[in-house]
Structure formats: structure tokens, C-alpha cells
Amino acid sequence: MTGPDLLRRALLRDTPQSSDYDLNPEVVLPPGRVLRPASVLVAVCEGKGGPSVLLTKRASGLKHHPGQIAFPGGKIDAGDGSPEAAALREAQEEVGLNPALVTLIGRLPAHETVTGYTVTPVLGHIETCFDTRAEAGEVEEVFRVPLAHLAQPVNFRVERRMWRGQWRRYYAVPYGPYYIWGATARMLRALAERLA
């Protein structure tokens, strides 16, 4: 089975939307809350060591989420037209990915963040690895994590930290020197559940 076929098969499995609140059922969310739309590109790249997922380490000088691991992505602008267009635009800006190299596979369920976004993860396949270019000031590093590592639910663990005066539980899936946690880890966990 080819990489795109495996990813398409994963999209056939039905899993619910995810949230930063999944592991914190005591949190009562206000009804009628308005979430801002965003999208990220979950890019699976083929390479010598097998398929891998493209991730970024955000610049340490950023106001929001400095130094955290994230997918390329961001807010959906009015001119984007779709989550797919926004994810591809952001990936080109942040890591130098030519949109023509990406075969779009589909969307994973939306993810709600504690910062008030509803994020659409767009699953894409890249036939060959490309030379990345980190956007100065926004992205500190671009790296890849083997899909084999991220596809194993056993590699995910639940951790907790104090946030706004309360303990908050979240998923983490460390890999080497990279501490992947929070929304990124939760979306990767959703993919792992579909690939299992």
C-alpha cells in the first residue's frame, strides 16, 4: 500500500473532533462561544527512512507559544477560501514548501484550542523530501519525525501542568530532543488512532 493510500484509509475511520479539553472533563465551556478558524498542514513526507511528518519549532521570541512544536499553519484569512488553501499558504511561508509538491488527502476532525481557535488539520502527502527554509523570526527550526513513531498510540503519554490556577492534562509524544505536546500532540494522537 502506498503512502497516499494509507493516509486515505486512515480518513475512512470515524473519530470525533478533538479538543484541548479532552483530558479535562471538569472544564465547563460556555455555550455559544465563537471560535476563530485556523488550519494546519499535517504533511507526510516520503524519504529513505520511510514516511515522516513535517513539524516546526516556533521561534523563542514570539509572543504566542514561543519555542513550541507545531505544524505549519495559522489563521484562515478572508482571501484563503478554504482550510486547505490557508494551510498550503502558511506552509509555503513558514517552511518554503511549494504547494505543487503536496497531494492533498483530506481533513482530520477539527480541534478546539484553549486559545479560542477551531483548527482544521489538513492531511497532505509529499512524494519526496524537499529542502526546507525556516521563516526568519517565526520558525526556529524545521524537522521531521518518523510516522512510525507517531502512529503508535503507546508513544503518547498524558502529562499535566498548572495553567491559570488549575491542573491541566494534555497529551505529549516526545521524540529525541523534541517535546511535542498540547494541541499538536492531540492532533497527532487523532491520526495515530486512525492509523492503528
C-alpha positions as a Python dict, from the first residue, in 0.01 Angstrom:
ca = {
    (1, 'M'): (0, 0, 0),
    (2, 'T'): (139, 341, -98),
    (3, 'G'): (169, 637, 138),
    (4, 'P'): (-132, 824, -3),
    (5, 'D'): (-343, 506, 9),
    (6, 'L'): (-254, 451, 375),
    (7, 'L'): (-349, 809, 459),
    (8, 'R'): (-675, 788, 263),
    (9, 'R'): (-762, 469, 451),
    (10, 'A'): (-699, 649, 780),
    (11, 'L'): (-953, 913, 682),
    (12, 'L'): (-1219, 643, 642),
    (13, 'R'): (-1216, 574, 1015),
    (14, 'D'): (-1463, 785, 1206),
    (15, 'T'): (-1326, 963, 1512),
    (16, 'P'): (-1477, 1261, 1692),
    (17, 'Q'): (-1346, 1614, 1691),
    (18, 'S'): (-1070, 1669, 1942),
    (19, 'S'): (-1010, 1945, 2189),
    (20, 'D'): (-753, 2080, 2433),
    (21, 'Y'): (-1022, 1996, 2689),
    (22, 'D'): (-1046, 1622, 2605),
    (23, 'L'): (-850, 1518, 2913),
    (24, 'N'): (-1009, 1782, 3136),
    (25, 'P'): (-1380, 1692, 3159),
    (26, 'E'): (-1429, 1916, 3464),
    (27, 'V'): (-1395, 2226, 3244),
    (28, 'V'): (-1736, 2368, 3152),
    (29, 'L'): (-1721, 2552, 2820),
    (30, 'P'): (-1955, 2847, 2771),
    (31, 'P'): (-2237, 2783, 2524),
    (32, 'G'): (-2237, 2996, 2212),
    (33, 'R'): (-1864, 3066, 2225),
    (34, 'V'): (-1721, 3197, 1899),
    (35, 'L'): (-1406, 3024, 1776),
    (36, 'R'): (-1169, 3172, 1519),
    (37, 'P'): (-1092, 2947, 1218),
    (38, 'A'): (-738, 2820, 1159),
    (39, 'S'): (-578, 2533, 972),
    (40, 'V'): (-254, 2338, 980),
    (41, 'L'): (-82, 2114, 728),
    (42, 'V'): (-12, 1762, 853),
    (43, 'A'): (247, 1689, 584),
    (44, 'V'): (365, 1330, 547),
    (45, 'C'): (692, 1321, 350),
    (46, 'E'): (843, 1014, 188),
    (47, 'G'): (1215, 958, 245),
    (48, 'K'): (1492, 699, 277),
    (49, 'G'): (1391, 609, 633),
    (50, 'G'): (1024, 581, 547),
    (51, 'P'): (746, 837, 579),
    (52, 'S'): (785, 1121, 827),
    (53, 'V'): (575, 1413, 949),
    (54, 'L'): (698, 1769, 898),
    (55, 'L'): (700, 1987, 1212),
    (56, 'T'): (837, 2322, 1319),
    (57, 'K'): (983, 2466, 1636),
    (58, 'R'): (842, 2814, 1682),
    (59, 'A'): (1087, 3100, 1737),
    (60, 'S'): (1163, 3173, 2101),
    (61, 'G'): (1091, 3545, 2057),
    (62, 'L'): (728, 3503, 1955),
    (63, 'K'): (453, 3648, 2175),
    (64, 'H'): (233, 3338, 2150),
    (65, 'H'): (359, 2979, 2201),
    (66, 'P'): (733, 3060, 2180),
    (67, 'G'): (957, 2757, 2134),
    (68, 'Q'): (668, 2513, 2100),
    (69, 'I'): (644, 2239, 1839),
    (70, 'A'): (374, 2299, 1579),
    (71, 'F'): (254, 2208, 1233),
    (72, 'P'): (293, 2472, 965),
    (73, 'G'): (-30, 2670, 976),
    (74, 'G'): (-224, 2959, 1121),
    (75, 'K'): (-536, 3169, 1095),
    (76, 'I'): (-754, 3134, 788),
    (77, 'D'): (-751, 3471, 613),
    (78, 'A'): (-1051, 3607, 425),
    (79, 'G'): (-873, 3559, 92),
    (80, 'D'): (-780, 3195, 154),
    (81, 'G'): (-1115, 3048, 59),
    (82, 'S'): (-1061, 2714, 235),
    (83, 'P'): (-866, 2548, 516),
    (84, 'E'): (-658, 2370, 251),
    (85, 'A'): (-557, 2697, 83),
    (86, 'A'): (-466, 2852, 419),
    (87, 'A'): (-259, 2550, 527),
    (88, 'L'): (-67, 2546, 198),
    (89, 'R'): (-9, 2924, 210),
    (90, 'E'): (119, 2906, 567),
    (91, 'A'): (344, 2607, 487),
    (92, 'Q'): (497, 2795, 195),
    (93, 'E'): (559, 3100, 413),
    (94, 'E'): (689, 2913, 720),
    (95, 'V'): (898, 2630, 572),
    (96, 'G'): (933, 2708, 200),
    (97, 'L'): (707, 2424, 83),
    (98, 'N'): (597, 2461, -278),
    (99, 'P'): (220, 2381, -278),
    (100, 'A'): (264, 2196, -609),
    (101, 'L'): (461, 1925, -421),
    (102, 'V'): (165, 1842, -195),
    (103, 'T'): (-106, 1589, -274),
    (104, 'L'): (-399, 1682, -52),
    (105, 'I'): (-555, 1374, 107),
    (106, 'G'): (-834, 1523, 317),
    (107, 'R'): (-921, 1670, 654),
    (108, 'L'): (-889, 1524, 1000),
    (109, 'P'): (-1158, 1623, 1254),
    (110, 'A'): (-1138, 1982, 1376),
    (111, 'H'): (-957, 2059, 1701),
    (112, 'E'): (-1061, 2326, 1953),
    (113, 'T'): (-780, 2504, 2136),
    (114, 'V'): (-776, 2677, 2473),
    (115, 'T'): (-679, 2995, 2287),
    (116, 'G'): (-1017, 3010, 2110),
    (117, 'Y'): (-944, 2858, 1769),
    (118, 'T'): (-1107, 2576, 1579),
    (119, 'V'): (-819, 2423, 1385),
    (120, 'T'): (-873, 2211, 1073),
    (121, 'P'): (-585, 1965, 1026),
    (122, 'V'): (-531, 1917, 652),
    (123, 'L'): (-359, 1591, 566),
    (124, 'G'): (-113, 1608, 277),
    (125, 'H'): (139, 1374, 115),
    (126, 'I'): (476, 1479, -28),
    (127, 'E'): (634, 1224, -260),
    (128, 'T'): (994, 1332, -199),
    (129, 'C'): (1162, 1531, 76),
    (130, 'F'): (1235, 1892, -10),
    (131, 'D'): (1484, 2149, 115),
    (132, 'T'): (1313, 2343, 392),
    (133, 'R'): (1358, 2712, 461),
    (134, 'A'): (1255, 2834, 807),
    (135, 'E'): (1082, 3172, 806),
    (136, 'A'): (1308, 3411, 997),
    (137, 'G'): (1155, 3544, 1316),
    (138, 'E'): (870, 3293, 1324),
    (139, 'V'): (1024, 2947, 1282),
    (140, 'E'): (1342, 2849, 1465),
    (141, 'E'): (1374, 2500, 1317),
    (142, 'V'): (1205, 2266, 1069),
    (143, 'F'): (1237, 1893, 1133),
    (144, 'R'): (1072, 1559, 1061),
    (145, 'V'): (954, 1281, 1292),
    (146, 'P'): (909, 925, 1159),
    (147, 'L'): (543, 843, 1103),
    (148, 'A'): (616, 500, 1255),
    (149, 'H'): (684, 673, 1588),
    (150, 'L'): (378, 898, 1571),
    (151, 'A'): (145, 620, 1453),
    (152, 'Q'): (192, 419, 1774),
    (153, 'P'): (-57, 525, 2045),
    (154, 'V'): (178, 370, 2305),
    (155, 'N'): (427, 653, 2236),
    (156, 'F'): (179, 910, 2363),
    (157, 'R'): (150, 987, 2730),
    (158, 'V'): (-72, 1206, 2943),
    (159, 'E'): (104, 1477, 3143),
    (160, 'R'): (-16, 1776, 3340),
    (161, 'R'): (88, 2127, 3431),
    (162, 'M'): (-60, 2422, 3615),
    (163, 'W'): (-243, 2662, 3382),
    (164, 'R'): (-444, 2962, 3503),
    (165, 'G'): (-452, 2824, 3856),
    (166, 'Q'): (-573, 2475, 3766),
    (167, 'W'): (-406, 2148, 3671),
    (168, 'R'): (-446, 2083, 3301),
    (169, 'R'): (-387, 1741, 3147),
    (170, 'Y'): (-263, 1707, 2790),
    (171, 'Y'): (-102, 1459, 2551),
    (172, 'A'): (271, 1456, 2483),
    (173, 'V'): (467, 1250, 2230),
    (174, 'P'): (838, 1327, 2279),
    (175, 'Y'): (1087, 1241, 2008),
    (176, 'G'): (1460, 1284, 2064),
    (177, 'P'): (1523, 1644, 2173),
    (178, 'Y'): (1171, 1750, 2071),
    (179, 'Y'): (892, 1781, 2327),
    (180, 'I'): (573, 1761, 2123),
    (181, 'W'): (270, 1839, 2339),
    (182, 'G'): (-66, 2015, 2360),
    (183, 'A'): (-276, 2071, 2050),
    (184, 'T'): (-8, 1936, 1814),
    (185, 'A'): (23, 1612, 2011),
    (186, 'R'): (-357, 1581, 2036),
    (187, 'M'): (-400, 1611, 1658),
    (188, 'L'): (-119, 1360, 1605),
    (189, 'R'): (-291, 1127, 1853),
    (190, 'A'): (-610, 1153, 1645),
    (191, 'L'): (-409, 1048, 1338),
    (192, 'A'): (-249, 761, 1533),
    (193, 'E'): (-592, 635, 1638),
    (194, 'R'): (-697, 626, 1273),
    (195, 'L'): (-378, 451, 1161),
    (196, 'A'): (-384, 188, 1439),
}
